[in-house]
Amino acid sequence: MSEKPLDLVTRLWFAWICFFRVLFDGGFARRAWSAATDSEASAPRELPPPAAVVLPESPAPAALRSDGALLLLGLLQREGRLIDFLEQDIASFDDADVGAAVRVIHDGCQKTLRARFALEPIRTEAEGKSLVLGADFDVHAIKLTGNVTSDTKNLKGTLRHKGWRARKAELPEPTKGHDGSIVCQAEVEL
């Protein structure tokens, strides 16, 4: 009887869990290593000598690196597989599979966010709370929605989102010759 292969979302979740189990549980790592090597031929295989690899010249446009957006996207992909998830058609997956994948993606992306940025709320009131804005409110930090008029004195409204302000942003410096358009390298297992 042939078993149905696991879907992508389940495999992503399983790979994430296995990564940490191998990292922190030596017994599990030994069993996984044995399972991987037992499934291969028992005789060690010889790899062909490496061929000379000629890398093409990459223009690495400065505009792609200047704001760090693609660097951040790459970090979110590496830690949380965000691009893989967003590019996957999840309409055919059941809610439990999507939920399991989202938890893993959330954890990885949150780890990246907290390691690279210090964020704080712009408004400290609870969302849904009524508030009054003076005429001197920061128009760059607060967006007015709903019934907006030209009168900006003592605006009364309800906080719908507290907003976020970055106090720290630390993205890695690109290495020499880095192609900013490569968000995530293709992986080839040998």
CYANA upper distance limits for C-alpha pairs under 8 A (distance plus 0.5 A):
  6 LEU  CA     10 THR  CA      6.78
  6 LEU  CA     11 ARG  CA      6.74
  7 ASP  CA     11 ARG  CA      6.73
  8 LEU  CA     12 LEU  CA      6.60
  9 VAL  CA     13 TRP  CA      6.80
  9 VAL  CA     85 PHE  CA      8.34
  9 VAL  CA     97 ASP  CA      6.85
  9 VAL  CA     98 VAL  CA      7.30
  9 VAL  CA    100 ALA  CA      8.42
  9 VAL  CA    101 ALA  CA      6.17
 10 THR  CA     14 PHE  CA      6.54
 10 THR  CA     97 ASP  CA      6.77
 10 THR  CA    100 ALA  CA      8.09
 10 THR  CA    101 ALA  CA      7.42
 11 ARG  CA     15 ALA  CA      6.42
 12 LEU  CA     16 TRP  CA      6.67
 12 LEU  CA    101 ALA  CA      7.33
 13 TRP  CA     17 ILE  CA      6.82
 13 TRP  CA    100 ALA  CA      7.07
 13 TRP  CA    101 ALA  CA      5.95
 13 TRP  CA    104 VAL  CA      6.75
 14 PHE  CA     18 CYS  CA      6.52
 15 ALA  CA     19 PHE  CA      6.53
 16 TRP  CA     20 PHE  CA      7.28
 16 TRP  CA    104 VAL  CA      7.48
 17 ILE  CA     21 ARG  CA      6.75
 18 CYS  CA     22 VAL  CA      6.43
 19 PHE  CA     23 LEU  CA      6.67
 20 PHE  CA     24 PHE  CA      6.51
 20 PHE  CA     25 ASP  CA      8.46
 21 ARG  CA     25 ASP  CA      5.75
 21 ARG  CA     28 PHE  CA      7.08
 21 ARG  CA     29 ALA  CA      7.61
 22 VAL  CA     26 GLY  CA      7.05
 22 VAL  CA     28 PHE  CA      6.53
 22 VAL  CA     29 ALA  CA      4.91
 22 VAL  CA     32 ALA  CA      8.28
 23 LEU  CA     29 ALA  CA      7.87
 25 ASP  CA     29 ALA  CA      6.73
 26 GLY  CA     30 ARG  CA      6.67
 27 GLY  CA     31 ARG  CA      6.84
 28 PHE  CA     32 ALA  CA      6.57
 29 ALA  CA     33 TRP  CA      6.48
 30 ARG  CA     34 SER  CA      6.61
 31 ARG  CA     35 ALA  CA      6.61
 32 ALA  CA     36 ALA  CA      6.64
 33 TRP  CA     37 THR  CA      6.63
 34 SER  CA     38 ASP  CA      6.25
 35 ALA  CA     39 SER  CA      6.82
 36 ALA  CA     40 GLU  CA      7.41
 37 THR  CA     41 ALA  CA      8.27
 37 THR  CA     42 SER  CA      8.19
 38 ASP  CA     42 SER  CA      7.59
 41 ALA  CA     45 ARG  CA      8.50
 58 SER  CA    177 GLY  CA      7.73
 58 SER  CA    178 HIS  CA      8.27
 58 SER  CA    179 ASP  CA      6.31
 59 PRO  CA    179 ASP  CA      7.39
 60 ALA  CA     64 LEU  CA      7.67
 60 ALA  CA     65 ARG  CA      8.32
 60 ALA  CA    177 GLY  CA      7.85
 60 ALA  CA    178 HIS  CA      6.95
 60 ALA  CA    179 ASP  CA      4.78
 60 ALA  CA    180 GLY  CA      5.75
 60 ALA  CA    181 SER  CA      7.32
 61 PRO  CA     65 ARG  CA      7.61
 61 PRO  CA    179 ASP  CA      8.17
 61 PRO  CA    180 GLY  CA      7.44
 62 ALA  CA     66 SER  CA      6.33
 62 ALA  CA    180 GLY  CA      8.45
 63 ALA  CA     67 ASP  CA      7.94
 64 LEU  CA     68 GLY  CA      8.01
 64 LEU  CA     69 ALA  CA      8.30
 64 LEU  CA     70 LEU  CA      7.36
 64 LEU  CA    180 GLY  CA      5.93
 64 LEU  CA    181 SER  CA      7.00
 65 ARG  CA     69 ALA  CA      8.02
 65 ARG  CA     70 LEU  CA      7.53
 65 ARG  CA     71 LEU  CA      7.80
 65 ARG  CA    174 PRO  CA      8.38
 65 ARG  CA    180 GLY  CA      6.06
 68 GLY  CA     72 LEU  CA      6.60
 68 GLY  CA    171 LEU  CA      7.44
 69 ALA  CA     73 LEU  CA      6.68
 70 LEU  CA     74 GLY  CA      6.56
 70 LEU  CA    180 GLY  CA      7.36
 70 LEU  CA    181 SER  CA      7.70
 70 LEU  CA    183 VAL  CA      6.59
 71 LEU  CA     75 LEU  CA      6.84
 71 LEU  CA    171 LEU  CA      7.57
 71 LEU  CA    172 PRO  CA      8.13
 71 LEU  CA    180 GLY  CA      7.96
 71 LEU  CA    183 VAL  CA      7.39
 72 LEU  CA     76 LEU  CA      6.71
 72 LEU  CA    171 LEU  CA      7.58
 73 LEU  CA     77 GLN  CA      6.67
 73 LEU  CA     83 ILE  CA      8.48
 73 LEU  CA    183 VAL  CA      7.17
 74 GLY  CA     78 ARG  CA      6.59
 74 GLY  CA    183 VAL  CA      5.18
 74 GLY  CA    184 CYS  CA      6.25
 75 LEU  CA     79 GLU  CA      6.64
 75 LEU  CA    112 THR  CA      7.22
 76 LEU  CA     80 GLY  CA      5.92
 76 LEU  CA     81 ARG  CA      7.06
 76 LEU  CA     82 LEU  CA      6.35
 76 LEU  CA     83 ILE  CA      8.38
 76 LEU  CA    108 GLY  CA      7.84
 76 LEU  CA    109 CYS  CA      5.82
 76 LEU  CA    112 THR  CA      6.96
 77 GLN  CA     81 ARG  CA      4.63
 77 GLN  CA     82 LEU  CA      5.31
 77 GLN  CA     83 ILE  CA      6.15
 77 GLN  CA     84 ASP  CA      7.87
 77 GLN  CA    109 CYS  CA      8.50
 77 GLN  CA    184 CYS  CA      7.58
 78 ARG  CA    184 CYS  CA      7.92
 79 GLU  CA    105 ILE  CA      8.43
 79 GLU  CA    108 GLY  CA      5.21
 79 GLU  CA    109 CYS  CA      6.59
 79 GLU  CA    111 LYS  CA      8.05
 79 GLU  CA    112 THR  CA      7.15
 80 GLY  CA    104 VAL  CA      7.39
 80 GLY  CA    105 ILE  CA      4.91
 80 GLY  CA    106 HIS  CA      7.31
 80 GLY  CA    107 ASP  CA      7.51
 80 GLY  CA    108 GLY  CA      4.49
 80 GLY  CA    109 CYS  CA      5.37
 81 ARG  CA     85 PHE  CA      6.83
 81 ARG  CA    105 ILE  CA      6.78
 81 ARG  CA    108 GLY  CA      8.27
 82 LEU  CA     86 LEU  CA      6.66
 82 LEU  CA    105 ILE  CA      6.83
 82 LEU  CA    109 CYS  CA      7.94
 83 ILE  CA     87 GLU  CA      6.41
 84 ASP  CA     88 GLN  CA      6.61
 85 PHE  CA    105 ILE  CA      8.47
 90 ILE  CA     98 VAL  CA      7.80
 93 PHE  CA     97 ASP  CA      6.79
 93 PHE  CA     98 VAL  CA      7.07
 94 ASP  CA     98 VAL  CA      6.98
 95 ASP  CA     99 GLY  CA      6.38
 96 ALA  CA    100 ALA  CA      6.62
 97 ASP  CA    101 ALA  CA      6.77
 98 VAL  CA    102 VAL  CA      6.52
 99 GLY  CA    103 ARG  CA      6.74
100 ALA  CA    104 VAL  CA      7.19
101 ALA  CA    105 ILE  CA      6.68
102 VAL  CA    106 HIS  CA      6.27
103 ARG  CA    107 ASP  CA      6.70
104 VAL  CA    108 GLY  CA      6.82
105 ILE  CA    109 CYS  CA      6.54
106 HIS  CA    110 GLN  CA      6.34
107 ASP  CA    111 LYS  CA      6.62
108 GLY  CA    112 THR  CA      6.96
109 CYS  CA    113 LEU  CA      6.62
110 GLN  CA    114 ARG  CA      6.56
111 LYS  CA    115 ALA  CA      6.58
112 THR  CA    116 ARG  CA      6.59
113 LEU  CA    117 PHE  CA      6.14
114 ARG  CA    118 ALA  CA      7.10
116 ARG  CA    168 LYS  CA      8.09
116 ARG  CA    169 ALA  CA      6.29
116 ARG  CA    170 GLU  CA      5.50
116 ARG  CA    171 LEU  CA      6.87
117 PHE  CA    166 ALA  CA      7.27
117 PHE  CA    167 ARG  CA      7.84
117 PHE  CA    168 LYS  CA      5.58
117 PHE  CA    169 ALA  CA      5.07
117 PHE  CA    170 GLU  CA      6.85
118 ALA  CA    166 ALA  CA      6.26
118 ALA  CA    167 ARG  CA      5.71
118 ALA  CA    168 LYS  CA      5.23
118 ALA  CA    169 ALA  CA      7.27
119 LEU  CA    164 TRP  CA      6.79
119 LEU  CA    165 ARG  CA      6.08
119 LEU  CA    166 ALA  CA      5.00
119 LEU  CA    167 ARG  CA      6.29
119 LEU  CA    168 LYS  CA      7.66
120 GLU  CA    164 TRP  CA      6.09
120 GLU  CA    165 ARG  CA      5.87
120 GLU  CA    166 ALA  CA      6.99
120 GLU  CA    167 ARG  CA      7.71
121 PRO  CA    162 LYS  CA      6.38
121 PRO  CA    163 GLY  CA      6.04
121 PRO  CA    164 TRP  CA      5.00
121 PRO  CA    165 ARG  CA      6.58
122 ILE  CA    141 ALA  CA      7.57
122 ILE  CA    162 LYS  CA      6.38
122 ILE  CA    163 GLY  CA      5.68
122 ILE  CA    164 TRP  CA      5.85
122 ILE  CA    165 ARG  CA      6.45
123 ARG  CA    162 LYS  CA      5.38
123 ARG  CA    163 GLY  CA      7.17
124 THR  CA    162 LYS  CA      7.27
125 GLU  CA    129 LYS  CA      7.24
125 GLU  CA    159 LEU  CA      8.16
125 GLU  CA    162 LYS  CA      7.87
126 ALA  CA    159 LEU  CA      7.94
126 ALA  CA    162 LYS  CA      8.16
127 GLU  CA    158 THR  CA      8.25
127 GLU  CA    159 LEU  CA      5.64
127 GLU  CA    160 ARG  CA      5.89
127 GLU  CA    161 HIS  CA      6.38
127 GLU  CA    162 LYS  CA      6.96
128 GLY  CA    158 THR  CA      6.22
128 GLY  CA    159 LEU  CA      5.73
128 GLY  CA    160 ARG  CA      6.24
129 LYS  CA    158 THR  CA      6.04
129 LYS  CA    159 LEU  CA      6.13
130 SER  CA    156 LYS  CA      7.74
130 SER  CA    157 GLY  CA      6.15
130 SER  CA    158 THR  CA      4.85
130 SER  CA    159 LEU  CA      6.86
131 LEU  CA    156 LYS  CA      6.34
131 LEU  CA    157 GLY  CA      6.12
131 LEU  CA    158 THR  CA      6.53
131 LEU  CA    159 LEU  CA      7.53
132 VAL  CA    154 ASN  CA      6.35
132 VAL  CA    155 LEU  CA      5.89
132 VAL  CA    156 LYS  CA      4.98
132 VAL  CA    157 GLY  CA      6.92
133 LEU  CA    137 PHE  CA      6.71
133 LEU  CA    153 LYS  CA      8.10
133 LEU  CA    154 ASN  CA      5.84
133 LEU  CA    155 LEU  CA      5.49
133 LEU  CA    156 LYS  CA      6.97
134 GLY  CA    152 THR  CA      7.94
134 GLY  CA    153 LYS  CA      6.33
134 GLY  CA    154 ASN  CA      5.27
134 GLY  CA    155 LEU  CA      7.07
135 ALA  CA    152 THR  CA      5.69
135 ALA  CA    153 LYS  CA      5.13
135 ALA  CA    154 ASN  CA      6.73
135 ALA  CA    155 LEU  CA      8.20
137 PHE  CA    142 ILE  CA      7.99
138 ASP  CA    142 ILE  CA      6.61
139 VAL  CA    143 LYS  CA      7.10
141 ALA  CA    163 GLY  CA      8.22
142 ILE  CA    163 GLY  CA      8.34
144 LEU  CA    148 VAL  CA      7.16
174 PRO  CA    178 HIS  CA      6.41
174 PRO  CA    180 GLY  CA      8.50
